[in-house]
Amino acid sequence: MGEVLTTMKIMPDSPDIDLEAIKSTIESSMPEGARIQEISEEPIAFGLVAVILQFITEDGEGGSEPVEEMVQGIDGVASIEITGVGRLM
């Protein structure tokens, strides 16, 4: 079985949310079988900044669902969007 790289855009509730706290929670709470490739920030508009999370999971059914559920449960996260999925060779 191969591995899959998933890119997720995480939108905070407001521009006042502490993005470092969100990133720290992600780093400490990644589900078993998932590992972080990169966490970055992307300015959106009017001071709002999204967190961009790239993570690797095994290629299988429901591969990114545990990560999606974990991120949606973080205080200050308004929404998430999967913006890319690709198989690693």
C-alpha positions as CSV (number, residue, x, y, z in Angstrom):
1,M,0.0,0.0,0.0
2,G,1.3,3.5,-0.8
3,E,1.1,6.8,0.9
4,V,-1.0,9.9,0.1
5,L,-0.2,13.5,0.6
6,T,-3.2,15.6,1.5
7,T,-3.4,19.4,1.7
8,M,-5.9,21.0,4.0
9,K,-6.9,24.7,4.3
10,I,-7.9,25.5,7.9
11,M,-9.9,28.7,8.3
12,P,-10.0,30.3,11.8
13,D,-13.1,31.8,13.4
14,S,-11.7,35.4,13.2
15,P,-8.5,37.3,12.5
16,D,-7.9,37.4,16.3
17,I,-7.4,33.7,16.7
18,D,-4.0,32.6,17.8
19,L,-2.7,30.6,14.8
20,E,0.3,29.4,16.8
21,A,-2.0,27.7,19.2
22,I,-3.9,25.9,16.4
23,K,-0.6,24.8,14.8
24,S,0.7,23.6,18.2
25,T,-2.5,21.6,18.8
26,I,-2.2,20.0,15.4
27,E,1.4,19.0,16.0
28,S,0.6,17.4,19.3
29,S,-2.7,15.7,18.3
30,M,-2.0,14.0,14.9
31,P,-3.7,10.7,14.8
32,E,-1.7,7.4,14.6
33,G,-0.8,6.6,11.1
34,A,-0.6,10.3,10.0
35,R,2.4,12.6,9.9
36,I,2.9,16.2,9.2
37,Q,4.7,17.2,6.0
38,E,4.4,20.9,6.4
39,I,2.4,23.6,8.2
40,S,2.3,27.1,6.7
41,E,0.1,30.2,6.7
42,E,-1.7,31.8,3.8
43,P,-3.1,35.4,4.0
44,I,-6.7,35.5,2.8
45,A,-8.1,39.0,3.2
46,F,-8.7,41.8,5.8
47,G,-6.2,40.3,8.2
48,L,-7.6,36.8,8.1
49,V,-4.9,34.1,7.7
50,A,-5.5,30.4,6.9
51,V,-3.3,27.6,8.1
52,I,-2.2,25.2,5.4
53,L,-1.6,21.7,6.6
54,Q,0.1,19.1,4.4
55,F,0.1,15.6,5.9
56,I,0.9,12.0,4.8
57,T,-1.3,9.0,5.5
58,E,-1.5,5.4,4.2
59,D,-3.4,5.0,1.0
60,G,-6.6,3.3,2.2
61,E,-10.3,3.9,3.0
62,G,-10.9,6.8,5.2
63,G,-7.2,7.9,5.2
64,S,-7.7,11.6,6.0
65,E,-10.9,11.3,8.1
66,P,-9.2,11.0,11.5
67,V,-7.1,14.2,10.7
68,E,-10.1,16.1,9.5
69,E,-12.1,15.2,12.6
70,M,-9.2,16.2,14.9
71,V,-8.7,19.6,13.2
72,Q,-12.4,20.4,13.2
73,G,-12.5,19.8,17.0
74,I,-9.8,22.5,17.7
75,D,-11.1,25.6,19.4
76,G,-11.0,28.6,17.0
77,V,-11.3,26.5,13.7
78,A,-14.3,27.7,11.7
79,S,-13.9,25.3,8.7
80,I,-11.6,23.1,6.8
81,E,-11.2,22.3,3.1
82,I,-9.2,19.6,1.4
83,T,-7.5,21.4,-1.4
84,G,-5.3,18.6,-2.8
85,V,-4.7,14.9,-2.6
86,G,-1.9,13.0,-4.3
87,R,-0.3,9.6,-4.2
88,L,3.4,9.6,-3.3
89,M,5.7,7.4,-5.2
